Amino acid sequence: MQTSTSPVTEPSAVTTEFLARRWKRFTLVLTLFALGTVIFLVLNIALGSVNIPIGDTVRVLLGGSGQEETAATIIRQIRLPRALGAVLGGAVLAVSGLLLQVFFRNPIVGPFILGISSGASFMVALVLLGSYVLGVTVVGTLTLSLASFIGALLVMAVVIAVASRVRDVITLLVIGLMTGYVASALSSFLIAFAQSENVHRFVIWTMGSFAGFRWDEVRLLAVAGAVLLTGSYLLAKPLNAFLLGEDYARSMGVNIRAFRYGIIFLACALAAVVTAFAGPVAFIGLAVPHLARLSLGTSDNRILIPASILAGAMITSLCDLLARLLFAPVELPVSATTALFGAPMVILFLLKGKTTI
């Protein structure tokens, strides 16, 4: 009897041990990402042109008051909205990139690959650079955010319309790229005929920044991000099935047509809502999903989506902190530091052959 039962019980014990180690790794990695997010959030609030003691910062964040009312005002009105904007923006961009990498089965696809960034930039250029024709001398931040969001949505509408006619994802990817090039060309035409001061402001916007985030923008980003991220997580199982091919996903009951529309809409909307408030922020959506995959050692999107949320928040907070501190009092565009982080990581993945989805 012993001989007959041991082959059955032994693999079961090995499987149980493997699953236990796997979940232990998942828990550890997610905890480290969450801890890193909190640490960089606090540092983003405490450090700057006016350094505020960590203890004082924590007391203000917990609802108390700092030793100086000025410090409390700086935290609540300036640094906390910006820090939360970076956390939310990074989380949203990372998931957008993850969705697109799974959908296109391409490890070097990012959230702006479908021309979303270019569409947003064109609308901002149209408002900012073309305003002198209408005699408008001052364009508010809210107007620029709204224009950016509309531009991103217009490109998204074009891509969704194309997706209804094109089944091949590579063709869809190329059409998205071409749409982005057209939008960039139109922006260049506007730059050629615009006033120099408006061109300067437009160029600054295209570099991306979480500076100037206000509480209204944080609330809008939080609400929109929560809805879109929840929708993304609800598609985790269909995403896992899609990894094994459209035929397999269809056999598992996935409505491929609705799934394609859903993924494109969510990925575009996630990128659009961040671009509207912070401008184009490069490499977070491209590099962070790879970091999550490598750290967890899995392609299960039920785990990767929460991991990408936390890793995106952590890395973007770090990059925003570096952008403010590296050459203080001069502040770098956040895309400069995200590129310095993201580009070497992607090159490393390519060289090591770890860019599989």
VOGU-3710 file (C-alpha; in Angstrom, 3 decimals, decimal comma):
1> mqtstspvte> 0,000/0,000/0,000  2,813/2,384/0,798  4,368/1,848/-2,615  1,113/2,604/-4,415  0,225/5,788/-2,496  3,614/7,501/-2,362  3,655/8,543/-6,052  0,326/10,298/-5,443  1,076/12,070/-2,188  4,625/13,108/-2,993
11> psavttefla> 3,823/15,331/-6,027  0,972/16,834/-4,047  3,364/17,795/-1,253  5,806/19,267/-3,787  3,022/21,291/-5,412  1,844/22,613/-2,060  5,363/23,625/-1,115  5,855/25,331/-4,498  2,606/27,295/-4,134  3,540/28,308/-0,590
21> rrwkrftlvl> 6,930/29,633/-1,752  5,259/31,394/-4,660  2,713/33,223/-2,514  5,416/34,079/0,001  7,380/35,730/-2,819  4,290/37,564/-4,040  3,527/38,849/-0,542  7,116/39,957/0,034  7,415/41,807/-3,291  4,049/43,555/-2,948
31> tlfalgtvif> 4,906/44,564/0,621  8,255/46,007/-0,493  6,589/47,956/-3,312  3,972/49,332/-0,900  6,621/50,236/1,680  8,748/51,942/-0,977  5,725/53,947/-2,135  5,047/55,203/1,390  8,721/56,061/1,995  9,106/58,045/-1,234
41> lvlnialgsv> 5,741/59,737/-0,666  6,905/61,010/2,725  10,310/62,046/1,341  8,615/63,900/-1,514  6,650/65,873/1,044  9,498/66,485/3,498  12,340/67,389/1,112  12,568/70,412/-1,120  13,675/74,024/-1,170  12,437/74,130/2,430
51> nipigdtvrv> 13,303/70,921/4,268  10,691/69,877/6,809  11,629/67,374/9,541  10,264/63,881/8,925  8,558/63,818/12,330  6,834/67,115/11,629  5,797/65,869/8,194  4,280/62,681/9,606  2,375/64,635/12,271  0,844/66,914/9,646
61> llggsgqeet> -0,061/63,941/7,450  -1,777/62,269/10,404  -3,931/65,331/10,958  -1,857/67,205/13,525  0,050/70,433/13,073  3,724/70,992/12,565  5,975/73,143/14,661  5,324/75,967/12,224  2,069/76,809/10,507  4,057/77,723/7,378
71> aatiirqirl> 5,382/74,167/7,119  1,889/72,746/7,504  0,615/75,031/4,747  3,453/74,003/2,411  2,665/70,348/3,029  -1,102/70,530/2,650  -1,384/72,999/-0,206  1,734/72,368/-2,320  3,693/69,195/-1,646  0,989/66,698/-0,685
81> pralgavlgg> -1,138/67,261/-3,841  1,976/66,950/-5,996  3,186/63,818/-4,200  -0,231/62,179/-4,469  -0,404/63,176/-8,134  2,884/61,369/-8,765  1,686/58,262/-6,897  -1,633/58,119/-8,747  -0,117/59,021/-12,110  2,566/56,352/-11,845
91> avlavsglll> 0,069/53,673/-10,856  -2,247/54,531/-13,746  0,509/54,694/-16,389  2,031/51,385/-15,285  -1,257/49,511/-15,689  -1,868/51,185/-19,046  1,489/49,882/-20,244  0,816/46,394/-18,873  -2,521/46,156/-20,707  -0,965/47,184/-24,011
101> qvffrnpivg> 2,002/44,828/-23,667  -0,339/41,892/-23,105  -2,732/42,956/-25,862  -0,016/43,420/-28,499  2,125/40,587/-27,077  5,012/42,999/-27,428  7,324/43,693/-24,472  8,440/47,136/-25,673  5,013/48,714/-26,123  4,117/51,639/-23,878
111> pfilgissga> 0,894/53,547/-23,206  1,703/56,294/-25,728  2,459/53,917/-28,590  -1,047/54,369/-30,037  -0,529/58,110/-30,508  -2,276/59,159/-27,308  0,544/61,459/-26,245  0,772/63,019/-29,699  -2,989/63,595/-29,837  -2,941/65,265/-26,439
121> sfmvalvllg> 0,061/67,368/-27,423  -1,624/68,486/-30,643  -4,722/69,746/-28,841  -2,586/71,581/-26,280  -0,576/73,086/-29,139  -3,821/74,112/-30,850  -5,058/75,872/-27,715  -1,749/77,297/-26,553  -0,063/78,165/-29,832  -3,179/79,121/-31,758
131> syvlgvtvvg> -4,673/81,294/-29,035  -2,970/84,452/-30,318  -5,079/84,229/-33,505  -8,224/84,622/-31,391  -6,663/87,359/-29,301  -6,417/85,190/-26,167  -3,348/86,139/-24,166  -3,805/83,950/-21,064  -4,619/80,229/-21,173  -5,345/78,592/-17,820
141> tltlslasfi> -4,049/75,261/-16,587  -7,561/73,790/-16,495  -8,066/74,711/-20,157  -4,812/72,976/-21,100  -5,794/69,879/-19,117  -9,180/69,744/-20,821  -7,609/70,222/-24,255  -5,087/67,451/-23,550  -7,805/65,045/-22,482  -9,947/65,810/-25,533
151> gallvmavvi> -6,961/65,253/-27,849  -6,191/61,916/-26,239  -9,836/60,850/-26,477  -10,007/61,815/-30,155  -7,022/59,591/-30,944  -8,578/56,848/-28,829  -11,797/57,147/-30,844  -9,813/56,773/-34,081  -7,998/53,688/-32,776  -11,251/52,067/-31,568
161> avasrvrdvi> -12,883/52,777/-34,936  -9,932/51,141/-36,690  -10,048/48,186/-34,287  -13,584/47,412/-35,474  -12,251/46,888/-39,004  -8,760/45,455/-38,380  -8,229/42,113/-36,675  -4,433/42,050/-36,807  -2,978/43,718/-33,701  0,262/44,578/-35,505
171> tllviglmtg> -1,679/46,505/-38,146  -3,555/48,286/-35,376  -0,251/49,139/-33,710  1,164/50,598/-36,933  -1,998/52,645/-37,543  -1,756/54,010/-34,003  1,861/54,988/-34,613  0,964/56,695/-37,894  -1,856/58,605/-36,189  0,661/59,822/-33,630
181> yvasalssfl> 3,046/60,952/-36,370  0,264/62,925/-38,078  -0,627/64,640/-34,789  3,057/65,442/-34,172  3,383/66,900/-37,671  0,364/69,150/-37,108  1,879/70,301/-33,802  5,098/71,173/-35,662  3,128/73,327/-38,117  1,616/75,237/-35,212
191> iafaqsenvh> 5,037/75,696/-33,583  6,454/77,155/-36,816  3,896/79,985/-36,808  3,466/80,544/-33,069  4,828/83,243/-30,817  8,056/82,369/-29,030  6,699/82,724/-25,479  3,846/80,312/-26,248  6,289/77,880/-27,840  8,360/77,938/-24,650
201> rfviwtmgsf> 5,327/77,138/-22,511  4,295/74,337/-24,870  7,766/72,787/-24,818  7,772/72,867/-21,008  4,373/71,125/-20,986  5,574/68,370/-23,314  8,372/67,497/-20,872  5,849/66,388/-18,247  5,627/67,499/-14,632  3,560/66,903/-11,520
211> agfrwdevrl> 4,328/70,420/-10,276  1,315/72,618/-9,750  -1,057/69,749/-8,979  -4,061/71,022/-7,042  -6,517/69,148/-4,864  -9,248/69,304/-7,518  -6,932/67,604/-10,013  -5,880/64,994/-7,455  -9,530/64,152/-6,741  -10,384/63,865/-10,429
221> lavagavllt> -7,339/61,672/-11,076  -8,136/59,525/-8,033  -11,777/58,955/-9,023  -11,037/58,318/-12,711  -8,030/56,154/-11,847  -9,996/54,061/-9,339  -12,766/53,346/-11,861  -10,368/52,523/-14,709  -8,015/50,424/-12,563  -10,966/48,446/-11,212
231> gsyllakpln> -12,104/47,804/-14,778  -8,583/46,683/-15,669  -8,455/44,216/-12,787  -11,814/42,756/-13,781  -10,211/41,856/-17,125  -7,305/40,008/-15,470  -8,678/36,520/-16,189  -9,508/37,260/-19,867  -6,013/38,763/-20,162  -4,497/35,522/-18,876
241> afllgedyar> -6,517/33,541/-21,396  -5,548/35,954/-24,182  -1,872/35,290/-23,445  -2,399/31,774/-24,824  -3,923/33,047/-28,060  -7,251/34,321/-29,339  -8,552/30,824/-30,101  -7,879/29,648/-26,556  -9,442/32,800/-25,094  -12,519/32,286/-27,289
251> smgvnirafr> -12,773/28,667/-26,129  -12,761/29,950/-22,532  -15,789/32,117/-23,255  -14,033/35,439/-23,875  -15,858/37,751/-26,272  -12,829/38,769/-28,333  -14,509/41,750/-29,985  -15,663/43,253/-26,673  -12,335/42,339/-25,098  -10,380/44,244/-27,781
261> ygiiflacal> -12,538/47,335/-27,342  -12,277/47,117/-23,569  -8,484/46,826/-23,501  -7,956/49,659/-25,980  -10,423/51,918/-24,164  -8,944/51,256/-20,711  -5,309/51,602/-21,810  -5,986/54,814/-23,725  -8,178/56,328/-21,023  -5,634/55,522/-18,301
271> aavvtafagp> -2,862/57,251/-20,246  -5,138/60,138/-21,256  -6,209/61,043/-17,740  -2,580/61,357/-16,579  -1,438/63,221/-19,684  -4,266/65,712/-19,225  -2,933/66,842/-15,854  0,810/66,105/-15,948  1,700/66,185/-19,633  3,471/63,264/-21,326
281> vafiglavph> 5,390/61,173/-18,780  7,732/58,758/-20,529  8,886/55,203/-19,789  6,775/54,443/-16,693  4,256/52,457/-18,693  7,025/50,786/-20,667  9,482/49,814/-17,932  7,422/49,243/-14,775  5,462/46,184/-16,035  8,811/44,506/-16,754
291> larlslgtsd> 10,001/45,320/-13,234  6,833/43,758/-11,800  7,163/40,651/-14,007  10,838/40,148/-13,153  10,305/40,702/-9,421  7,357/38,331/-9,174  8,454/35,733/-11,732  4,929/35,355/-13,115  2,725/36,412/-16,019  -0,490/36,103/-14,018
301> nrilipasil> -2,243/39,442/-14,484  -4,251/38,950/-11,286  -0,946/39,520/-9,495  0,789/41,762/-12,034  -1,902/44,462/-12,050  -1,681/45,174/-8,275  2,119/44,885/-8,478  2,262/47,343/-11,385  0,055/49,775/-9,468  2,410/49,738/-6,476
311> agamitslcd> 5,635/49,651/-8,510  4,422/52,469/-10,779  3,544/54,608/-7,772  6,907/53,890/-6,115  9,093/54,513/-9,187  7,248/57,669/-10,244  7,505/59,086/-6,727  11,239/58,377/-6,751  11,677/59,968/-10,194  9,690/63,057/-9,175
321> llarllfapv> 11,824/63,378/-6,042  15,024/63,158/-8,096  13,668/65,692/-10,590  13,293/68,215/-7,769  16,490/67,501/-5,859  19,244/66,547/-8,310  19,971/70,092/-9,508  18,006/72,130/-6,976  16,892/74,891/-7,161  16,592/74,028/-10,885
331> elpvsattal> 13,868/71,416/-11,386  14,195/68,782/-14,103  11,206/67,589/-16,143  9,961/64,345/-14,652  10,286/62,636/-18,052  14,042/63,238/-17,874  14,396/61,176/-14,701  11,866/58,521/-15,779  13,830/58,091/-19,024  17,079/57,741/-17,068
341> fgapmvilfl> 15,398/54,997/-15,058  13,402/53,340/-17,818  15,767/53,303/-20,797  18,619/51,350/-19,098  16,077/48,916/-17,648  14,558/48,155/-21,046  18,032/47,771/-22,599  18,983/45,382/-19,782  15,861/43,304/-20,366  16,593/43,147/-24,104
351> lkgktti> 20,196/42,051/-23,549  19,197/39,383/-21,045  16,288/38,153/-23,134  13,767/38,771/-20,376  11,278/40,733/-22,446  8,774/37,907/-22,875  5,157/38,553/-21,898
//
